[in-house]
Amino acid sequence: MKITGLLILILLGLAGCFSANNVTESPVDLRSYRRIYVESSRNDSNHLDELLAHELQRLGYEASAGVRTMMPTNTQLVLSYESQWTWDFQTYLIQLDVTMRDVSTEKNMGKGMVFHSGVVHKSPEKMVAELLAPYFGPKRAKK
């Protein structure tokens, strides 16, 4: 009986180290948009707007970031985001949500979310790349 109780305690302790990966996306292909503006979040002190814009530039898009009032007039798509950070002996990004809107119509063109938790977490740069790839990365051949 004592061994069973000890095993249960060990399993419960390990449950806190659980790591989950989750990327969700809308089935919208946004590769036709070339000029994208990342709207800075008021709550972001980690410069995720710059990371998002840099990743879009790496993927071949004209991208910049800042407050909405500084958006270039030729922008085609606005990307806004919300982030959730947590602390577990260090601060790290646990969830990133993005919303993409067409500038001319204000129509919501897609939403995406990436979530990583647990001891094995990813850097914000890797999470941004993982989140944007399905929308803006090279098309993958269907199997």
C-alpha positions in Angstrom: 0.0 0.0 0.0 2.8 2.4 0.8 4.5 1.6 -2.5 1.3 2.4 -4.4 1.0 5.7 -2.6 4.6 6.6 -3.3 4.1 5.8 -7.0 1.0 8.0 -7.2 3.0 10.9 -5.6 5.8 10.5 -8.1 3.4 10.4 -11.0 1.7 13.6 -9.7 5.0 15.3 -9.4 6.0 14.4 -12.9 2.6 15.7 -14.2 3.9 19.2 -13.6 6.7 18.6 -16.1 4.3 17.7 -18.9 5.0 19.3 -22.2 2.4 19.9 -24.9 2.7 21.3 -28.4 -0.3 22.7 -30.2 -0.5 24.8 -33.3 -3.9 25.8 -34.6 -4.6 27.6 -37.8 -7.4 28.6 -40.2 -7.3 27.0 -43.6 -6.6 30.4 -45.2 -3.7 30.9 -47.6 -2.3 34.3 -47.0 0.7 34.1 -49.3 -0.9 36.5 -51.8 -0.4 39.4 -49.4 3.0 41.0 -49.7 2.9 44.0 -47.4 2.2 43.1 -43.8 2.1 45.3 -40.7 2.4 43.8 -37.2 0.4 45.9 -34.8 2.2 46.2 -31.5 0.4 45.0 -28.4 0.2 47.4 -25.5 1.0 44.6 -23.0 4.2 43.4 -24.8 7.5 44.3 -23.2 9.3 41.4 -24.9 9.3 42.9 -28.4 7.2 40.1 -30.0 6.1 42.6 -32.7 9.7 42.8 -33.9 10.1 39.1 -33.8 6.9 38.6 -35.9 8.0 41.3 -38.4 11.5 39.8 -38.7 10.1 36.3 -39.3 7.8 37.7 -42.0 10.8 39.4 -43.6 12.8 36.2 -43.5 9.9 34.5 -45.3 10.1 37.1 -48.1 7.4 39.7 -47.2 7.6 43.4 -46.7 6.9 43.6 -43.0 7.2 46.2 -40.3 5.9 46.7 -36.8 4.6 49.5 -34.6 1.4 51.2 -33.3 -1.6 51.3 -35.6 -1.2 55.0 -36.3 2.2 54.4 -37.8 1.0 51.8 -40.3 2.3 52.5 -43.9 -0.4 53.5 -46.4 0.4 50.6 -48.7 -0.2 47.9 -46.1 -2.4 45.0 -47.2 -2.6 42.8 -44.1 -2.5 43.7 -40.4 -1.3 41.1 -37.9 -2.2 41.6 -34.2 -1.2 39.3 -31.4 -1.6 38.5 -27.7 0.9 36.6 -25.7 0.9 34.7 -22.4 4.1 34.3 -20.4 4.7 32.2 -17.4 7.5 31.7 -14.8 9.0 28.4 -13.9 12.5 29.3 -12.6 12.7 31.5 -15.6 10.2 33.5 -17.6 9.1 32.0 -21.0 6.4 32.3 -23.6 3.7 29.7 -23.2 1.1 30.9 -25.7 1.0 33.2 -28.7 -2.3 34.1 -30.6 -2.4 36.0 -33.8 -5.2 37.5 -35.9 -4.8 38.6 -39.5 -7.1 41.2 -41.1 -7.3 42.6 -44.6 -6.7 46.3 -44.4 -9.1 47.4 -47.2 -12.1 45.3 -46.0 -11.2 44.9 -42.3 -12.3 41.3 -42.8 -10.7 38.7 -40.5 -8.5 36.5 -42.7 -7.2 34.0 -40.2 -6.4 33.2 -36.6 -3.6 31.1 -35.3 -2.3 29.9 -31.9 0.8 28.2 -30.7 1.0 26.7 -27.2 4.0 25.2 -25.5 4.2 24.4 -21.8 6.3 22.4 -19.5 10.0 22.0 -18.8 10.8 21.6 -22.5 9.7 24.9 -23.9 10.7 26.7 -27.1 12.2 30.1 -27.6 9.9 32.9 -28.7 11.7 32.9 -32.1 10.9 29.3 -32.7 7.3 29.7 -31.6 6.9 32.6 -34.0 8.4 30.7 -36.9 6.2 27.6 -36.1 3.1 29.8 -35.9 3.6 31.8 -39.1 4.9 29.0 -41.4 1.4 27.5 -42.2 0.2 30.9 -43.4 3.2 32.5 -45.0 5.8 29.8 -45.5 6.5 27.8 -48.6 3.6 25.6 -49.8 4.0 22.0 -48.9 3.1 19.3 -51.4 0.0 17.3 -50.3 0.6 13.7 -49.6 
